[in-house]
Amino acid sequence: MNMIRITVAVVFLLWGVSGQASTGAAEQVAAFPRVVLYTAPWCANCTAAKEYLARNNIPFVKKDIADNGRYLEEMTTRYKSRAVPVIVIGNDQKVLRGFIRESFQRAFAEVCAAKAK
């Protein structure tokens, strides 16, 4: 139920009530590289990563491996990891295993700089 509320909220933020794209939200999403967070409900570092991303208004795709076995398979096959969190920044430009705020900030800044070129 919470996922439905979040999805509806994101749709309204991006498209607005009138159906026109909201330039502020769309520009914010376009300004950042794609961030994918492989997570699980029992993972404290995953929670810390989600809170950090939300607090800093960094849009991200949450892939809960406990809810979707395909995400676990994708994480283990593509990123060779069996532990969460795994954070993918950009188009696989940076792959972080675990969450250390400073490491994320450095990797994120590097991908943002490369995107700006």
C-alpha positions as CSV (number, residue, x, y, z in Angstrom):
1,M,0.0,0.0,0.0
2,N,2.8,2.4,0.8
3,M,4.4,1.7,-2.6
4,I,1.2,2.6,-4.3
5,R,1.1,5.9,-2.4
6,I,4.7,6.7,-3.3
7,T,4.2,5.8,-6.9
8,V,1.1,8.1,-7.1
9,A,3.0,10.9,-5.4
10,V,5.9,10.6,-7.9
11,V,3.5,10.6,-10.8
12,F,1.8,13.7,-9.6
13,L,5.2,15.4,-8.9
14,L,6.5,14.6,-12.4
15,W,3.3,15.2,-14.4
16,G,1.3,17.5,-12.2
17,V,-2.5,17.5,-11.9
18,S,-3.0,18.9,-15.4
19,G,-1.0,16.2,-17.1
20,Q,1.8,18.5,-18.1
21,A,5.4,17.6,-17.0
22,S,6.4,19.6,-14.0
23,T,9.7,21.1,-15.1
24,G,11.1,21.4,-11.5
25,A,10.8,17.8,-10.7
26,A,11.7,16.6,-14.2
27,E,14.8,18.8,-14.3
28,Q,15.8,17.5,-10.9
29,V,15.5,13.9,-12.0
30,A,17.4,14.7,-15.3
31,A,20.2,16.5,-13.3
32,F,21.1,13.4,-11.4
33,P,22.6,10.1,-12.7
34,R,20.4,7.0,-12.3
35,V,20.8,5.4,-8.8
36,V,19.6,1.9,-8.2
37,L,19.6,0.5,-4.7
38,Y,19.4,-3.3,-4.1
39,T,17.9,-3.6,-0.7
40,A,16.2,-5.8,1.9
41,P,13.8,-4.9,4.7
42,W,16.1,-6.4,7.4
43,C,19.2,-4.6,6.2
44,A,20.2,-1.6,8.5
45,N,22.7,-0.3,5.9
46,C,20.0,-0.4,3.3
47,T,17.8,1.7,5.5
48,A,20.6,4.2,6.1
49,A,21.2,4.4,2.3
50,K,17.5,5.0,1.6
51,E,17.3,7.7,4.3
52,Y,20.4,9.4,3.0
53,L,19.1,9.4,-0.6
54,A,15.6,10.7,0.5
55,R,17.1,13.3,2.8
56,N,19.3,14.7,0.0
57,N,16.5,14.5,-2.6
58,I,18.4,12.1,-4.8
59,P,15.9,10.0,-6.8
60,F,16.6,6.3,-6.8
61,V,15.1,3.0,-7.9
62,K,14.6,0.6,-5.0
63,K,15.0,-3.1,-5.9
64,D,13.9,-5.1,-2.9
65,I,15.5,-8.6,-3.2
66,A,13.2,-10.0,-0.5
67,D,10.1,-9.1,-2.6
68,N,11.4,-10.0,-6.0
69,G,13.7,-13.0,-6.8
70,R,14.6,-11.5,-10.1
71,Y,16.3,-8.6,-8.3
72,L,18.4,-11.1,-6.3
73,E,19.3,-13.0,-9.4
74,E,20.2,-9.7,-11.2
75,M,22.3,-8.5,-8.3
76,T,24.2,-11.8,-7.9
77,T,24.7,-12.4,-11.7
78,R,25.4,-8.9,-12.9
79,Y,27.1,-7.4,-9.8
80,K,28.6,-10.5,-8.3
81,S,27.3,-9.7,-4.9
82,R,25.2,-11.8,-2.5
83,A,25.0,-9.0,0.2
84,V,23.0,-5.9,0.3
85,P,23.0,-3.0,-0.1
86,V,24.4,-2.7,-3.6
87,I,24.2,0.8,-5.1
88,V,24.6,1.3,-8.8
89,I,25.3,4.8,-10.0
90,G,24.8,5.9,-13.6
91,N,25.0,3.2,-16.3
92,D,27.1,0.9,-14.1
93,Q,29.7,3.6,-13.9
94,K,30.1,3.0,-10.1
95,V,28.9,0.0,-8.2
96,L,29.2,0.2,-4.4
97,R,28.8,-2.8,-2.1
98,G,27.7,-1.6,1.3
99,F,26.9,1.9,2.3
100,I,29.5,4.4,3.6
101,R,28.2,7.9,3.1
102,E,31.6,9.4,2.2
103,S,32.2,6.6,-0.4
104,F,28.8,7.2,-1.9
105,Q,29.3,11.0,-2.0
106,R,32.6,10.6,-3.8
107,A,31.3,8.1,-6.4
108,F,28.1,10.1,-7.0
109,A,30.2,13.3,-7.5
110,E,32.4,11.5,-10.0
111,V,29.5,10.2,-12.0
112,C,27.8,13.6,-11.9
113,A,31.0,15.3,-13.2
114,A,31.3,12.8,-16.0
115,K,27.6,13.3,-16.9
116,A,28.1,17.1,-17.1
117,K,30.9,16.8,-19.7
